[in-house]
Amino acid sequence: MANYSKLHNTKKLLAFGTLFLLNLSTVIAQKPIIQTKYTADPAPMVHNDTIFLYTSHDEDDAKGFKMLDWLLYTSTDMVNWTEHGAVASLKDFKWAKQDNGAWAVQCIERNGKFYLYCPMHGGGIGVLVSDSPYGPFKDPLGKRLVYSDHNIWDDIDPSPFIDDDGQAYLYWGNPHLYYVKLNEDMISTSGEVVKVDSKPKNYQEGPWVWKRKNHYYLSYASTCCPEGIGYAMSNSATGPWEYKGMIIDASEKTRGNHPGIIDYKGKSYVFGHTYDLLKSETSTFYERRSVDAEEMIYNEDGTIKNYSYFTKEGPEQIETLNPFRRIEAETMAWSKGVKADKSKESGVYVTQIHNGDFIQLRGVDFQKGAKKIELIAASLNGGTIEVRLDNVDGPIIGTSKIENTGGGQNWKTFKTKVKKVNGVHDLFFVFKGEQGELFNFDAWKFSK
């Protein structure tokens, strides 16, 4: 069979060399990073060499705020993200109103347990605990953890931080900034709630605190509206805070925002959210946001480089993807048309697949060659999956016919030979078929 690496990529490899192999984000630039759902209020956490990205969730039919649960995504390369569905919801708090109050959360690990701090808009801040970052999370208190006497509607956007001396803090607040000390159990507090008088003048909400090289940092969503991401610095976790500038400028592109900051594999990243996905679909404004990310660069004095907006390129891919292991279909860098759903039988899978929809993965390393692919799907109608390289209309290396399996949860493995491919490529699954929903897609794996 034809070797597509030689036929289609010789010129590219000669021109770009190693840069082409490692920085495929410049070949096909996409943003925002999640497309199958509307996501907001990103809260990234690094654990076991993996990024766990917790987000709030704007429902597909939201006009104003309609938020009922919290989602989880993971990545090890900053461009391909795997959806894990809802890890917690308002239903996990029996004492809370079951309305649209599932606003911004943040997760932190301590002593082998994971603590998810959740605001009940208008009802204070609760906490859930799990033995795993994937959940399940449970309410250990049966009541709210903190609320302040000022105006309970201000008790949003909780952000935990553990200092080098082991003291933990919880920050929150709109339009004021508050903090309280957390005990080592992370589910009880010590001392009174403190209102921070030194908050920056353009502070609005969404605090995120971290430490780097003896500098304490406070990032936040700036005064609405529009909102950018500003930051301040201090010599202490409790301030006083000195305003330093904007990480992401406030502009007409950024009606809302919410920062999340991590260090990962030698680089730093800032997450936020935009309305770019919504704007690509309609000119009508709804509260349907989408998470973006950007590499964050420090200056020599510890200040942070400014961006006018999230760049189209976004972060570079920091490692290639191995296609010779089971990859969940809900792992993707970009997609068109598809959604993700979750069932008890199969977990998360890709659904609402129609003719012309596709999934893209970036930086897939076929090494010395792939000859076959297995695809797990379920269907009543059926269709085909075209396996393409480098572009949505790139060369087809294989086509798999997905036949009727007797139901949308009756999973079957379809094995297909592919034209020999090696090297690093972007990979596309392009879906074809008649009208209506074609099939559900659960996972895939190449073999040599």
Secondary structure, 3 states (H helix, E strand, C coil): CCCHHHHHHHHHHHHHCHHHHHCHHHCCCCCCCCCCCEEEEEEEEEECCEEEEEEEEECCCCCCCCCCEEEEEEECCCCCEEEEEEEEEHHHCCCCCCCCCECCCEEEEECCEEEEEEEECCCCEEEEEECCCCCCCECCCCCCCECCCCCHHHCCCCEEEECCCCCEEEEECCCCCEEEEECCCCCCEEEEEEECCCCCCCEEEEEEEEEECCEEEEEEEECCCCCCEEEEEECCCCCCCEEEEEEECCCCCCCCCCCEEEEECCEEEEEEEECHHHHHHCCCCCCCCEEEEEEECECCCCCECCECCCCCCCCCCCCCECCCCCEECCEECEEECCEEEEECCCEEEEECCCCCCEEEEEEEECCCCEEEEEEEEECCCCEEEEEEECCCCCCEEEEEEECCCCCCCCCEEEEEEEEEECCEEEEEEEEECCCCCCCEEEEEEEEC
